[in-house]
Amino acid sequence: MELVSNFISQLNALVWGKPMLVMIFGTGIFLMIGLKFMPLLNIVKAFKLLWQGRQSDEKQAGEISSFNALMTSLSATIGTGNITGVATAIFIGGPGALFWMWITALIGMATKYAEAVCAVHYREVDEQGSYVGGPMYYIKNGLGKKWLWLGFLFAAFGALASFGIGNTVQANSVAHALETQFNIPLWLTGIVLLILTAAVVLGGIQRIAQVAGKLVPFMALAYLMAGLVVLITHFSAIPDALILIVKSAFTPVAATGGFAGASIMMAIQWGVARGIFSNEAGLGSAPIAHAAAKTNDPVRQGTIAMLGTFIDTIVLCSVTGLAIILTGVWTSGAKGAALTIAAFDQAMPEAGGVVVSIAQAVFAFTTILGWSVYGERCVEYLFGIRSIKIFRILWILAVPIGAMGDLSFIWLLADTLNALMALPNLIALLLLSPVIFKLTRTAMNKSSYQT
């Protein structure tokens, strides 16, 4: 077992190393230039389209509203990365890591846009009448038979990764957060999570989307409001904090207090890596949810989809990062969720830990729901619709196992598979980029996009 663990550790270091980060970042830059910076120039328009997309248009093909498609993808995206991931990036890479998270998110908007455009353009209707799509389908329908092996690889990696990064690891995060803060036994959390997960997942994507459409906006706003309390109480320090963030992005940060110091490369690597981990731009997961949107316009859905990266990183991760830097706890030596709790505790003594723990628990639960869609679609692609019921049962049963288990190896394996998902997806996006650019140019003059 130790041999296997060492091999996975080395593979993890490789797939999340500099070549992968360069590929993800480079693909985003290539798409952004090819789109003539359209994602950055249309952020306001994207929010308008999102507001219009709250109601399903029965004349449009699909299963769920455009709004709920985004909320479903955000339910999987907003998670431990917004709390623990940001804290880890700053703990290792210093304040400058937050700057590179911002850059990664802005570039990643082009990638997320392209993924959703392809997902809607190349989606299929399965035997049950469900709209299915994602990297495996735009590889199959966009690149042809000779690339089918690439779609198979994505689906295989996605199916396996979902049980780790999207299920057991998240259940474990919920259980330990509640045990630490409220002394709730791990087994009790596992049972409650099993019941809640079953109640939602057995209803399929439509029920998941309905729950996500209500829970995600509420939890995101609640965490945002709590974070704003920290920012307001340290308002006068914001200018200096922003200067420190930008300066640290381009100059080494010396060791101070409990902070070990960081080079420019550490700031870049950890900022980019944790940014991608948080918003999932380029990994190929989000387009699976967007493929089910009720729309006949791939560009319209792509424009809405890119907001997922903006909301996750530019808004929510920024709240966490600024809170940690403004309060000065980034030099304390604390790491992970403890670092975020320490920041919130400064503005809200004793209540900070409660807020962060509850947010972490809710974020992780919605991740379980969102990733169930991703895993199910990957399994269906590999084994057909008869596998869906089996998958849902296994998914539900895995939750309490994750809540009570020691998942150090599972986390490592899932994190590795998560990165491996990106490779087929990025190759497909680069090969399909002429189609993405053409669809975008054509849509720019259409009233359906401009309304």
Buried (B, 14 or more C-beta within 10 A) or exposed (E): EEEEEEEBBEBBEEBBEEEBBEBBBEBBEBBBEBBEEBBBEBBEBBBBBBEBBEEBBEEBEBBBBBBBBBBBBBBBBBBBBBBBBBBBBBBBBBBBBBBBBBBBBBBBBBBBBBBBBBBBBBBEEBEEEBBBBBBBBBBBBBBEEEBEEBBBBBBBBBBBBBBBBBBBBBBBBBBBBBBBBEEBEBEBBBBBBBEBBBEBBBBBBEBBBBBBBEBBBEBBEBBBEBBBBBBEBBEEBBEEBBEBBBEBBEEBBEEEEEBBEBBBEBBBBBBBBBBBBBBBBBBBBBBBBBBBBBBBBBBBBBBBBBBBBBBBBBBBBBBBBBBBBBBBBBBBEBBBBBBBBBBBBBBBEEEBBBBBBBBBBBBBBBBBBBBBBBBBBBBBBBBEEEBBEEBBEBBBEBBBBBBBBEBEBBBBBBBBBBBBBBBBBBBBBBBBBEBBBEBBEEBEEEEEBEE
